[in-house]
């Protein structure tokens, strides 16, 4: 049976969504094509009608994963209010994010895989990370402007790199220790929350 263009587009999106989630949950080496198509509710052979190769799927799924953004914890901020930088830090360095890699930050979940793969996948991550730095630097600049600060953009970029790298590293460490030493994992999250929010001069959420 011939599939309509709309259905084909929907199937392709289902494959990308499934791959983006499974790769973040299990790593690139831990996911096969059959896992992805099964999760998407499609047949194995159907995948290659949408993607030239598995590498092409990996690259596009990882790029899709960068659509993820830090959101406040449920109930932390009224829906009509944009989250503060402190609330974003709190949400990123939270047990909820730590325990749900499949729906979270692709950098914390897949940066090591991207480094090993190199080539085009490394470029996908470079582009995604550059966008994240730019967005976070703008958030810092906006926050400083609202507070009456005259911080120069280069300083905001340097601070954005500092904070984002610390957040990613902290989340990786918290995940690595969550099963073996849960108390240490929680301590890493709460300590870094406090330190980073204090560094930025914000009141805790």
Number of C-alpha atoms within 10 A of each C-alpha: 3 6 9 9 9 9 11 15 13 12 20 19 16 18 25 24 19 20 29 26 23 22 25 25 20 14 17 19 8 11 15 13 17 14 15 24 21 13 17 19 13 16 13 13 11 14 21 12 10 17 15 10 11 13 13 13 20 18 19 17 23 26 20 19 24 20 10 12 13 16 17 22 16 9 7 13 15 10 10 6 7 11 19 17 21 21 23 19 25 27 22 26 23 19 18 12 19 26 14 14 20 21 17 22 22 27 21 20 24 19 15 12 16 22 13 10 13 13 10 13 21 17 15 19 22 13 14 20 17 12 13 17 22 16 14 20 23 16 16 22 21 15 16 17 12 9 9 9 11 9 12 10 13 10 13 21 19 12 18 22 19 13 21 19 15 14 21 19 13 23 25 17 17 25 23 14 16 17 11 10 11 14 12 15 22 18 12 19 23 16 12 19 24 16 11 21 20 13 11 15 11 15 10 13 16
